[in-house]
Amino acid sequence: MNTFARLFRLQRGAALPLALILMGVGATLTIPVLSGVTNSLLVSRQSDLGTSDGFAATAGLEDAIWELLYDDFEASEIPNENDTFNYQLGDPVNGSTVDVTVTNKGIIIASDDFESNTWSGGTGWLGSWSPMGMTNVHGGEQPYQGGYHVRIRGSSGSIKRSLDLSAQSDLRLQFWARVKNFEAGDEAEIRISDDGINWTVLHTWTPADSDDTYYYHDIDLSPYTMSSQFYIWFDAIATNNGDKFFIDVVQIVRKPLFEVVIVTDDSTTTALVIIDNGVASIYSLTHS
């Protein structure tokens, strides 16, 4: 088994150059750079390096990274820690089938999916959510996941919760949000604070977002100061009780880390991939 480190970085919007160096016993083999941007390009190419299996492994890894970067794969298929998705490239590569398994290995610092049907559910928090106004853990109106979500409605609804992030870095705030019946002048916001006094608005929802559909939000917290009592505040200001703001599956995680396992007819390749602001970095890879 061979292990590699810090092999490459891929930027969103650029081609996908991928050069994997596989260290054999007594020999070094370089797999060709792949620049194709579709699966059909990957599977149609043939390797002339005398190792069709190595090329097949590279094709599978590039395809997985492409899915993570460009196809919202994390949010749609594996949004939570230890979620796993398996698929197979549509055609053999150099005669080998290529099976791909992607596992979300992001470390969750705190989370709440509201399935407890209380304000004290989840893990990693300093205390319970503090609700205000017409806000409740709600079992109707189609939660994103499970049987419950948060519904905020009316002119002064909000929820606020704190956690200790003083020893943390490279974090992301992830959640699902949905807006219904917002009209002119209605808005909702997600704010953060390191002291509970001074607040930073991370995102604002307006009537333009009011399509009654859940959307995934993944916000980088690394530009902000962490503290021993770091606050998250979802707030809505609307004109009537029919204006609704829904929240589900809130979590704080370290920057997304994914394990990608590529199984071909003759080998297994495992890579650990970090996705950060549209850039993919492989910092560990084994091939056996």
Stockholm file with secondary structure:
# STOCKHOLM 1.0

chainA/1-288         MNTFARLFRLQRGAALPLALILMGVGATLTIPVLSGVTNSLLVSRQSDLGTSDGFAATAGLEDAIWELLYDDFEASEIPNENDTFNYQLGDPVNGSTVDVTVTNKGIIIASDDFESNTWSGGTGWLGSWSPMGMTNVHGGEQPYQGGYHVRIRGSSGSIKRSLDLSAQSDLRLQFWARVKNFEAGDEAEIRISDDGINWTVLHTWTPADSDDTYYYHDIDLSPYTMSSQFYIWFDAIATNNGDKFFIDVVQIVRKPLFEVVIVTDDSTTTALVIIDNGVASIYSLTHS
#=GR chainA/1-288 SS CEEECCCEEEETTSCCCCCCEEEETTEEEECCCCCCCSHHHHHHCCCCSSCHHHHHHHHHHHHHHHHHHHSCHHHHHCCSTTCEEEEECSSCBTTBCCEEEEEECCCEEEEECSTTSSSSCSBSCSSCCEEEEEEEEESCSCCSSTTCEEEEEEEEEEEEEEECCTTCCSEEEEEEEEEESCCTTCEEEEEEESSSSSCEEEEEECGGGCSSCCEEEEEECTTSCCCSSEEEEEEEECSSTTCEEEEEEEEEEESCEEEEEEECSSCEEEEEEEEETTEEEEEEEEEC
#=GC SS_cons         CEEECCCEEEETTSCCCCCCEEEETTEEEECCCCCCCSHHHHHHCCCCSSCHHHHHHHHHHHHHHHHHHHSCHHHHHCCSTTCEEEEECSSCBTTBCCEEEEEECCCEEEEECSTTSSSSCSBSCSSCCEEEEEEEEESCSCCSSTTCEEEEEEEEEEEEEEECCTTCCSEEEEEEEEEESCCTTCEEEEEEESSSSSCEEEEEECGGGCSSCCEEEEEECTTSCCCSSEEEEEEEECSSTTCEEEEEEEEEEESCEEEEEEECSSCEEEEEEEEETTEEEEEEEEEC
//
